[in-house]
C-alpha cells in the first residue's frame, strides 16, 4: 500500500512482547495518523517503555505486525528506525551538558567545509542553521554557543525536538518529556509539540500525566498492565474519565472503603 493510500504512518497490530515469563505487552494495537499528536498514557509498569522500544527499533516484537506507511517492517536497531524517519527523544536527551547548543544539535552529523585534509567543522554555518531551526519552532535562544547545561529543562527538550525535526523525522517519539518539569517549563514543551505537529510531524507523546496530554493530544491510547484499554478522541473521552481509567479509581474506591471499615473497627 502506498503512502497516499493509508492514513497511518505507523501501525502496530496484535503485538506481544515477553521477557522470560513476564508478558510485557499483550495483544497491543496502536496507530499513528499523519500530522497528529497521539498520546500514549499509562501508569508505571503499564508497558509504555516496551512499546516505544519496539517502535524505535530497540526491541523486536515476539509476535504481531509493525507497519510504516502501510508496509511491514522489522527494525534491527534504532538506526533502522531513524532511517525510516522515526526519531525518539528519551528523558535523558542524549546531550552533553558542557558542550554548546550547536555542538549538541549536530552531534555525530557535523557539517563541514573545505576538502581533504583541510576539511573542518563549519562553525558559522552550523550556528546559523541552529538559530534558523530553533526560530522555526518558535524558540529564541540567546547564544547558540552557550553550554546546553545552562539551559532549563524545557529549553533542552526544545533543542532535542528541533534537532529531530531538522534531521528529517516524520515520526517523533517523546518519552515523558514533561515528567521532571515545572508547570511553566512543561507548558513550553507542549507548545513545541504543537509546533512540530504544525510542521507535518506525527508525534507520539508518552506520559503518565493526563493534564499534560489532554491540551495537546488529538487521540489518546491508554495502556494498563501491557494491554490497551482503548484509543479515544477528546470527544469520546472527557478528561475526568481519562483520569479515572488511568488511575484505577475502582481500586482506590475499594481501598477507601476498606480503610473506612478499618477505622470503624478501631473505634
Secondary structure per residue as TSV (DSSP state, phi and psi in degrees):
chain	resnum	aa	ss	phi	psi
A	1	X	-	360.0	132.4
A	2	X	-	-79.1	165.0
A	3	X	G	-57.9	-36.3
A	4	X	G	-73.9	-16.5
A	5	X	G	-93.3	-11.1
A	6	X	-	-121.1	136.6
A	7	X	S	-78.2	-9.0
A	8	X	E	-103.9	133.8
A	9	X	E	-87.6	-29.0
A	10	X	E	-135.4	137.6
A	11	X	E	-140.0	132.8
A	12	X	E	-118.5	133.8
A	13	X	E	-129.8	119.0
A	14	X	E	53.7	51.3
A	15	X	E	-87.2	132.9
A	16	X	E	-121.0	144.9
A	17	X	E	-143.2	127.9
A	18	X	E	-116.6	143.7
A	19	X	E	-123.3	93.6
A	20	X	T	66.6	-124.3
A	21	X	T	-90.7	-1.2
A	22	X	E	-89.3	128.4
A	23	X	E	-93.0	104.9
A	24	X	E	-79.7	-39.2
A	25	X	E	-133.3	136.9
A	26	X	E	-131.0	95.2
A	27	X	E	67.8	38.8
A	28	X	E	-78.6	133.5
A	29	X	E	-121.2	133.9
A	30	X	E	-150.5	136.0
A	31	X	E	-131.3	149.1
A	32	X	E	-128.4	120.5
A	33	X	E	-84.8	158.2
A	34	X	T	-67.6	134.4
A	35	X	T	66.2	33.2
A	36	X	-	-125.6	161.4
A	37	X	E	-105.7	113.7
A	38	X	E	-107.7	114.8
A	39	X	E	-89.1	129.2
A	40	X	E	-106.6	111.1
A	41	X	E	-115.6	152.5
A	42	X	-	166.5	155.7
A	43	X	-	-76.9	175.6
A	44	X	T	-58.2	135.2
A	45	X	T	85.0	5.5
A	46	X	S	-75.6	-23.0
A	47	X	S	113.2	7.4
A	48	X	H	-61.8	-46.8
A	49	X	H	-63.7	-40.9
A	50	X	H	-63.8	-41.5
A	51	X	H	-63.3	-44.5
A	52	X	H	-71.8	-27.0
A	53	X	H	-69.9	-30.3
A	54	X	H	-70.9	-45.0
A	55	X	H	-60.8	-37.1
A	56	X	T	-93.3	3.8
A	57	X	T	88.0	5.0
A	58	X	S	-72.8	-43.5
A	59	X	S	-118.6	156.6
A	60	X	-	-105.7	141.7
A	61	X	-	-67.6	147.1
A	62	X	S	-77.0	-27.4
A	63	X	E	-159.1	164.3
A	64	X	E	107.4	178.0
A	65	X	E	-121.7	139.0
A	66	X	E	-123.7	120.9
A	67	X	E	-121.9	144.3
A	68	X	E	-125.6	124.4
A	69	X	T	55.2	33.9
A	70	X	T	85.2	-5.8
A	71	X	E	-106.2	133.8
A	72	X	E	-61.0	139.0
A	73	X	-	-132.3	158.4
A	74	X	-	-144.4	92.1
A	75	X	-	-76.8	136.8
A	76	X	S	-98.0	-12.3
A	77	X	S	-161.9	164.1
A	78	X	H	-59.5	-28.3
A	79	X	H	-64.5	-37.8
A	80	X	H	-60.6	-44.2
A	81	X	H	-64.6	-40.8
A	82	X	H	-63.9	-38.5
A	83	X	H	-66.2	-24.6
A	84	X	T	-86.6	2.8
A	85	X	T	90.3	15.9
A	86	X	E	-107.6	109.3
A	87	X	E	-112.4	140.9
A	88	X	E	-118.7	130.4
A	89	X	E	-109.1	108.7
A	90	X	-	-85.3	170.0
A	91	X	T	-59.4	-36.4
A	92	X	T	-79.6	-8.7
A	93	X	T	67.3	-10.4
A	94	X	T	52.3	45.4
A	95	X	-	-116.8	157.1
A	96	X	-	-105.9	109.1
A	97	X	T	-56.3	-34.8
A	98	X	T	-82.1	-10.0
A	99	X	S	-90.5	157.8
A	100	X	B	-71.1	165.9
A	101	X	H	-57.5	-45.2
A	102	X	H	-59.6	-48.5
A	103	X	H	-63.4	-40.3
A	104	X	H	-68.0	-36.8
A	105	X	H	-61.2	-40.6
A	106	X	T	-104.6	13.8
A	107	X	T	-54.3	116.9
A	108	X	T	87.8	-9.6
A	109	X	S	-136.9	45.1
A	110	X	-	-67.6	131.4
A	111	X	-	-72.4	143.3
A	112	X	E	-127.4	165.1
A	113	X	E	-139.4	164.4
A	114	X	S	91.0	-176.5
A	115	X	-	-140.0	143.5
A	116	X	G	56.3	-129.0
A	117	X	G	-68.1	-11.3
A	118	X	G	-97.3	4.6
A	119	X	-	-68.9	135.0
A	120	X	E	-149.3	165.8
A	121	X	E	-63.5	128.1
A	122	X	-	-83.5	86.1
A	123	X	H	-62.9	-50.1
A	124	X	H	-65.3	-42.4
A	125	X	H	-63.1	-39.8
A	126	X	H	-65.5	-43.4
A	127	X	H	-59.5	-45.6
A	128	X	H	-63.6	-40.4
A	129	X	H	-63.7	-43.5
A	130	X	H	-60.9	-45.9
A	131	X	H	-60.2	-44.5
A	132	X	H	-65.3	-45.4
A	133	X	H	-68.4	-37.8
A	134	X	H	-68.0	-37.2
A	135	X	H	-65.6	-34.9
A	136	X	H	-60.2	-31.5
A	137	X	T	-87.1	2.5
A	138	X	T	79.9	25.2
A	139	X	-	-112.3	123.5
A	140	X	-	-108.0	93.9
A	141	X	-	-84.2	149.6
A	142	X	S	-74.1	-45.5
A	143	X	-	-153.4	117.4
A	144	X	T	-65.7	-11.7
A	145	X	T	-93.0	-1.0
A	146	X	S	-73.5	151.2
A	147	X	B	-66.6	139.6
A	148	X	G	-59.3	-32.0
A	149	X	G	-63.7	-16.3
A	150	X	G	-86.6	-6.9
A	151	X	S	-83.6	157.7
A	152	X	-	-73.6	167.8
A	153	X	H	-59.6	-42.0
A	154	X	H	-65.0	-38.2
A	155	X	H	-67.6	-38.8
A	156	X	H	-65.0	-38.9
A	157	X	H	-61.4	-39.1
A	158	X	H	-64.3	-38.5
A	159	X	H	-63.0	-43.7
A	160	X	H	-64.1	-40.7
A	161	X	H	-67.1	-47.0
A	162	X	H	-61.3	-38.8
A	163	X	H	-62.0	-45.8
A	164	X	H	-63.9	-41.9
A	165	X	H	-65.2	-41.8
A	166	X	H	-61.6	-38.7
A	167	X	T	-87.4	19.0
A	168	X	T	93.5	18.6
A	169	X	-	-65.0	125.6
A	170	X	S	-94.4	-26.3
A	171	X	E	-123.9	127.0
A	172	X	E	-118.0	116.2
A	173	X	E	-101.1	119.6
A	174	X	E	-111.9	115.3
A	175	X	E	-92.9	101.4
A	176	X	S	48.2	54.4
A	177	X	T	-70.0	-16.4
A	178	X	T	-110.5	5.8
A	179	X	T	-65.0	-34.4
A	180	X	T	-105.3	17.2
A	181	X	-	-108.4	152.9
A	182	X	-	-75.6	-179.7
A	183	X	H	-61.1	-47.0
A	184	X	H	-66.2	-44.9
A	185	X	H	-67.8	-37.1
A	186	X	H	-63.4	-41.4
A	187	X	H	-61.2	-36.5
A	188	X	H	-61.4	-46.2
A	189	X	H	-64.9	-39.1
A	190	X	H	-62.3	-36.6
A	191	X	H	-64.9	-38.3
A	192	X	H	-68.2	-34.9
A	193	X	H	-63.2	-45.1
A	194	X	H	-63.4	-35.8
A	195	X	H	-67.1	-39.5
A	196	X	H	-62.6	-41.5
A	197	X	H	-61.2	-40.6
A	198	X	H	-65.1	-20.3
A	199	X	T	-90.1	7.6
A	200	X	T	92.0	4.9
A	201	X	-	-82.9	135.1
A	202	X	E	-86.7	128.9
A	203	X	E	-117.6	131.3
A	204	X	E	-105.4	114.1
A	205	X	E	-106.6	106.3
A	206	X	E	-91.5	127.9
A	207	X	E	-159.1	157.4
A	208	X	S	-107.9	8.2
A	209	X	-	-110.6	103.8
A	210	X	H	-64.2	-25.5
A	211	X	H	-71.2	-24.1
A	212	X	H	-86.2	-35.2
A	213	X	H	-71.9	-42.0
A	214	X	H	-62.9	-41.8
A	215	X	H	-64.9	-31.4
A	216	X	H	-107.1	-17.2
A	217	X	-	-77.6	146.3
A	218	X	S	-97.8	-41.1
A	219	X	E	-134.8	159.3
A	220	X	E	-136.5	125.4
A	221	X	E	-113.1	128.9
A	222	X	E	-107.7	124.8
A	223	X	E	-103.8	142.0
A	224	X	E	-147.7	117.1
A	225	X	T	53.9	43.0
A	226	X	T	81.5	5.7
A	227	X	E	-123.7	151.2
A	228	X	E	-85.4	130.7
A	229	X	E	-85.7	-7.5
A	230	X	E	134.7	164.3
A	231	X	E	-119.3	133.6
A	232	X	E	-138.4	154.6
A	233	X	E	-94.7	172.9
A	234	X	T	-62.1	-36.3
A	235	X	T	-65.1	-28.5
A	236	X	T	-90.9	-19.1
A	237	X	S	-138.4	95.0
A	238	X	-	-59.9	156.1
A	239	X	H	-58.2	-42.0
A	240	X	H	-62.8	-37.9
A	241	X	H	-70.3	-35.7
A	242	X	H	-60.0	-46.4
A	243	X	H	-61.4	-39.8
A	244	X	H	-64.1	-43.5
A	245	X	H	-66.6	-39.3
A	246	X	H	-71.6	-41.0
A	247	X	H	-87.0	-9.0
A	248	X	T	66.9	54.8
A	249	X	H	-58.6	-30.2
A	250	X	H	-60.5	-41.9
A	251	X	H	-64.9	-41.2
A	252	X	H	-65.7	-40.9
A	253	X	H	-65.0	-37.7
A	254	X	H	-65.0	-40.1
A	255	X	H	-65.1	-43.5
A	256	X	H	-59.3	-40.5
A	257	X	H	-63.4	-43.3
A	258	X	H	-64.5	-39.0
A	259	X	H	-67.6	-37.0
A	260	X	H	-64.1	-40.7
A	261	X	H	-65.7	-39.5
A	262	X	H	-63.5	-42.9
A	263	X	H	-63.3	-39.5
A	264	X	H	-66.1	-37.2
A	265	X	H	-68.5	-28.6
A	266	X	H	-79.6	-12.5
A	267	X	-	-81.8	360.0
